[in-house]
Amino acid sequence: MKVKVKAYASLRESLGSGEMEVDLPGGEEATLEKLVEKIEREGGRKLEEKIFGEDGKVKPDVIVLVNGKTVNSKRFKIGNGDMVIFMPPVSGG
């Protein structure tokens, strides 16, 4: 299955690119965690430690969206054609 991935700001550098498409095996094992592991194996640098805490939840200084909805766990299931976005929170003054 194919998953589209985008990353912004500081996470873009960790991804190695601003946008990519990743092939993952389908089924029960298709999770956000497996996606990040595959990206790291294919050249992403230390992405997992920047996104997830030791408890398996998304860190408070990162926003993860799957198809436009906020996701808080690396165990979140993803499907074919999903769009996953990694970005730091946006604030203004």
N, CA, C and O of each residue as an XYZ file, in Angstrom:
372
protein
N       0.839     -1.180      0.000
C       0.000      0.000      0.000
C       0.878      1.235      0.000
O       2.007      1.205      0.490
N       0.369      2.299     -0.539
C       1.126      3.544     -0.643
C       0.549      4.598      0.302
O      -0.665      4.786      0.385
N       1.452      5.281      1.012
C       1.076      6.342      1.940
C       1.866      7.586      1.557
O       3.078      7.520      1.353
N       1.182      8.711      1.461
C       1.854      9.978      1.164
C       2.260     10.629      2.477
O       1.498     10.636      3.444
N       3.470     11.176      2.500
C       4.005     11.781      3.723
C       4.531     13.169      3.402
O       5.243     13.367      2.418
N       4.169     14.133      4.252
C       4.709     15.489      4.155
C       5.251     15.881      5.518
O       4.731     15.462      6.552
N       6.306     16.694      5.507
C       6.873     17.198      6.756
C       7.210     18.665      6.577
O       7.609     19.097      5.495
N       7.047     19.424      7.645
C       7.274     20.863      7.603
C       8.280     21.286      8.657
O       8.486     20.604      9.662
N       8.898     22.425      8.403
C       9.844     23.078      9.323
C      10.965     22.124      9.725
O      11.555     21.473      8.864
N      11.263     22.033     11.006
C      12.399     21.230     11.470
C      12.236     19.743     11.162
O      13.236     19.039     11.024
N      11.015     19.255     11.051
C      10.795     17.837     10.770
C      11.067     17.498      9.310
O      11.314     16.341      8.971
N      11.023     18.491      8.461
C      11.321     18.281      7.040
C      12.753     17.763      6.870
O      12.997     16.850      6.081
N      13.684     18.343      7.602
C      15.082     17.911      7.532
C      15.235     16.470      8.010
O      16.005     15.707      7.428
N      14.520     16.095      9.049
C      14.594     14.728      9.565
C      14.017     13.724      8.581
O      14.463     12.578      8.520
N      13.039     14.147      7.822
C      12.429     13.275      6.821
C      13.372     13.073      5.642
O      13.323     12.043      4.971
N      14.225     14.052      5.395
C      15.131     13.978      4.268
C      14.537     14.592      3.018
O      15.218     14.719      2.000
N      13.262     14.977      3.086
C      12.548     15.573      1.957
C      11.272     16.188      2.510
O      10.804     15.791      3.577
N      10.712     17.140      1.804
C       9.467     17.740      2.263
C       8.251     16.879      1.992
O       7.220     17.012      2.651
N       8.382     15.985      1.006
C       7.247     15.160      0.606
C       7.761     13.864      0.004
O       8.751     13.864     -0.728
N       7.087     12.755      0.311
C       7.466     11.464     -0.265
C       6.283     10.512     -0.256
O       5.282     10.748      0.421
N       6.409      9.447     -1.007
C       5.424      8.377     -0.996
C       6.138      7.131     -0.494
O       7.231      6.808     -0.961
N       5.528      6.434      0.449
C       6.157      5.280      1.083
C       5.304      4.046      0.830
O       4.084      4.082      0.992
N       5.954      2.948      0.430
C       5.279      1.658      0.277
C       5.359      0.903      1.591
O       6.442      0.704      2.142
N       4.199      0.484      2.088
C       4.129     -0.302      3.326
C       3.333     -1.564      3.059
O       2.456     -1.569      2.195
N       3.625     -2.646      3.795
C       2.743     -3.803      3.699
C       1.383     -3.432      4.285
O       1.321     -2.709      5.279
N       0.319     -3.902      3.702
C      -1.023     -3.606      4.219
C      -1.357     -4.490      5.406
O      -0.520     -5.266      5.868
N      -2.566     -4.373      5.892
C      -3.032     -5.231      6.972
C      -2.889     -4.605      8.340
O      -2.721     -3.395      8.485
N      -2.962     -5.471      9.343
C      -2.957     -5.048     10.743
C      -1.686     -4.303     11.143
O      -1.719     -3.437     12.017
N      -0.556     -4.643     10.497
C       0.705     -4.038     10.917
C       0.928     -2.650     10.349
O       1.942     -2.025     10.663
N       0.028     -2.147      9.532
C       0.201     -0.820      8.936
C      -0.181      0.255      9.961
O      -1.339      0.659     10.067
N       0.825      0.699     10.703
C       0.611      1.710     11.731
C       1.531      2.896     11.478
O       2.452      2.825     10.664
N       1.269      3.965     12.176
C       2.125      5.140     12.097
C       3.561      4.782     12.496
O       4.516      5.275     11.896
N       3.706      3.936     13.493
C       5.034      3.503     13.936
C       5.788      2.794     12.806
O       6.963      3.079     12.573
N       5.122      1.879     12.109
C       5.759      1.147     11.006
C       6.139      2.089      9.873
O       7.174      1.907      9.232
N       5.311      3.090      9.627
C       5.620      4.081      8.597
C       6.904      4.832      8.945
O       7.788      4.975      8.100
N       7.008      5.305     10.170
C       8.188      6.059     10.598
C       9.435      5.167     10.564
O      10.505      5.618     10.153
N       9.306      3.917     10.989
C      10.442      2.986     10.937
C      10.925      2.794      9.501
O      12.130      2.774      9.248
N       9.995      2.654      8.568
C      10.366      2.467      7.153
C      11.066      3.715      6.609
O      12.053      3.604      5.880
N      10.567      4.883      6.955
C      11.197      6.132      6.510
C      12.630      6.204      7.034
O      13.542      6.583      6.299
N      12.830      5.842      8.299
C      14.184      5.860      8.872
C      15.102      4.875      8.150
O      16.255      5.201      7.866
N      14.603      3.679      7.852
C      15.417      2.682      7.145
C      15.818      3.164      5.758
O      16.882      2.804      5.254
N      14.972      3.974      5.144
C      15.236      4.438      3.782
C      15.945      5.788      3.754
O      16.000      6.432      2.706
N      16.483      6.222      4.881
C      17.304      7.425      4.868
C      16.852      8.560      5.759
O      17.568      9.553      5.891
N      15.685      8.445      6.375
C      15.261      9.483      7.317
C      16.152      9.446      8.547
O      16.581      8.372      8.969
N      16.428     10.579      9.114
C      17.351     10.639     10.234
C      16.621     10.861     11.558
O      16.020     11.912     11.779
N      16.680      9.867     12.425
C      16.179     10.011     13.800
C      14.776     10.615     13.864
O      14.495     11.454     14.721
N      13.923     10.197     12.979
C      12.571     10.748     12.932
C      11.732     10.280     14.121
O      11.009     11.071     14.728
N      11.832      8.987     14.450
C      10.987      8.432     15.506
C      11.194      9.138     16.844
O      10.222      9.461     17.527
N      12.445      9.380     17.226
C      12.698     10.006     18.530
C      12.240     11.462     18.567
O      12.030     12.012     19.648
N      12.083     12.085     17.416
C      11.589     13.461     17.376
C      10.068     13.525     17.442
O       9.508     14.554     17.822
N       9.394     12.435     17.076
C       7.935     12.445     16.996
C       7.272     11.794     18.205
O       6.297     12.323     18.739
N       7.801     10.638     18.642
C       7.145      9.864     19.692
C       7.910      9.908     21.004
O       9.140      9.892     21.024
N       7.154      9.965     22.111
C       7.741      9.843     23.436
C       7.900      8.381     23.799
O       7.471      7.502     23.052
N       8.518      8.116     24.946
C       8.723      6.739     25.403
C       7.413      6.016     25.665
O       7.373      4.786     25.657
N       6.346      6.760     25.897
C       5.039      6.164     26.157
C       4.290      5.796     24.879
O       3.174      5.281     24.948
N       4.890      6.055     23.706
C       4.244      5.722     22.437
C       3.305      6.787     21.918
O       2.680      6.618     20.872
N       3.206      7.880     22.644
C       2.340      8.976     22.208
C       3.149     10.024     21.456
O       4.360     10.149     21.636
N       2.454     10.766     20.616
C       3.095     11.856     19.887
C       3.521     12.920     20.895
O       2.750     13.287     21.782
N       4.740     13.410     20.757
C       5.250     14.431     21.672
C       4.427     15.717     21.560
O       3.873     16.004     20.499
N       4.344     16.496     22.651
C       3.536     17.718     22.632
C       4.063     18.804     21.696
O       3.322     19.721     21.339
N       5.328     18.713     21.295
C       5.868     19.735     20.396
C       5.804     19.317     18.921
O       6.485     19.890     18.071
N       4.965     18.301     18.634
C       4.774     17.820     17.262
C       3.284     17.627     17.007
O       2.539     17.212     17.894
N       2.865     17.929     15.798
C       1.497     17.644     15.363
C       1.584     16.604     14.256
O       2.344     16.761     13.301
N       0.791     15.533     14.393
C       0.706     14.516     13.351
C      -0.741     14.472     12.878
O      -1.665     14.303     13.673
N      -0.917     14.626     11.582
C      -2.243     14.558     10.975
C      -2.289     13.378     10.014
O      -1.356     13.161      9.242
N      -3.375     12.621     10.064
C      -3.631     11.577      9.074
C      -4.950     11.930      8.416
O      -6.002     11.924      9.055
N      -4.882     12.236      7.138
C      -6.061     12.675      6.384
C      -6.753     13.859      7.055
O      -7.981     13.944      7.075
N      -5.947     14.776      7.606
C      -6.470     16.001      8.190
C      -6.915     15.900      9.635
O      -7.347     16.898     10.212
N      -6.822     14.712     10.241
C      -7.240     14.540     11.635
C      -6.022     14.314     12.524
O      -5.100     13.585     12.160
N      -6.032     14.948     13.691
C      -4.923     14.825     14.634
C      -4.825     13.405     15.177
O      -5.829     12.795     15.547
N      -3.605     12.893     15.219
C      -3.325     11.550     15.719
C      -2.376     11.676     16.904
O      -1.449     12.486     16.874
N      -2.602     10.876     17.952
C      -1.794     10.993     19.165
C      -1.013      9.744     19.544
O      -0.316      9.752     20.558
N      -1.106      8.659     18.754
C      -0.431      7.414     19.113
C       0.291      6.810     17.919
O      -0.196      6.877     16.791
N       1.455      6.221     18.173
C       2.187      5.580     17.084
C       1.518      4.279     16.647
O       1.893      3.707     15.622
N       0.557      3.815     17.392
C      -0.169      2.593     17.045
C      -1.379      2.858     16.141
O      -2.122      1.938     15.798
N      -1.565      4.122     15.764
C      -2.685      4.490     14.896
C      -2.560      3.751     13.567
O      -1.496      3.760     12.948
N      -3.643      3.112     13.128
C      -3.645      2.344     11.880
C      -3.782      3.283     10.691
O      -4.587      4.215     10.706
N      -2.984      3.022      9.660
C      -3.066      3.809      8.438
C      -3.414      2.892      7.276
O      -3.182      1.684      7.321
N      -3.982      3.500      6.224
C      -4.439      2.713      5.086
C      -3.908      3.233      3.763
O      -3.272      4.285      3.699
N      -4.177      2.484      2.722
C      -3.736      2.829      1.379
C      -4.256      4.207      0.974
O      -5.441      4.506      1.123
N      -3.360      5.031      0.466
C      -3.740      6.358     -0.002
C      -3.820      7.423      1.074
O      -4.118      8.579      0.775
N      -3.560      7.054      2.327
C      -3.608      8.046      3.411
C      -2.529      9.113      3.222
O      -1.476      8.854      2.639
N      -2.809     10.305      3.721
C      -1.849     11.411      3.738
C      -1.462     11.659      5.186
O      -2.317     11.962      6.018
N      -0.169     11.532      5.490
C       0.349     11.742      6.842
C       1.215     12.995      6.823
O       2.107     13.136      5.987
N       0.939     13.902      7.757
C       1.689     15.158      7.844
C       2.319     15.268      9.227
O       1.655     15.071     10.244
N       3.619     15.588      9.248
C       4.358     15.841     10.485
C       4.738     17.313     10.506
O       5.328     17.819      9.552
N       4.399     18.009     11.605
C       4.781     19.420     11.695
C       4.837     19.873     13.144
O       4.159     19.318     14.009
N       5.653     20.888     13.399
C       5.653     21.478     14.736
C       4.409     22.354     14.887
O       3.845     22.798     13.886
N       3.976     22.608     16.116
C       2.833     23.499     16.313
C       3.138     24.894     15.758
O       4.281     25.350     15.766
N       2.109     25.537     15.290
C       2.250     26.891     14.751
C       1.720     27.868     15.787
O       0.628     27.688     16.327
N       2.504     28.905     16.059
C       2.038     29.930     16.993
C       2.359     31.295     16.417
O       3.245     31.449     15.576
N       1.642     32.243     16.874
C       1.864     33.605     16.384
C       1.876     34.588     17.531
O       1.595     34.246     18.679
N       2.197     35.778     17.200
C       2.282     36.756     18.275
C       1.645     38.055     17.890
O       1.629     38.994     18.685
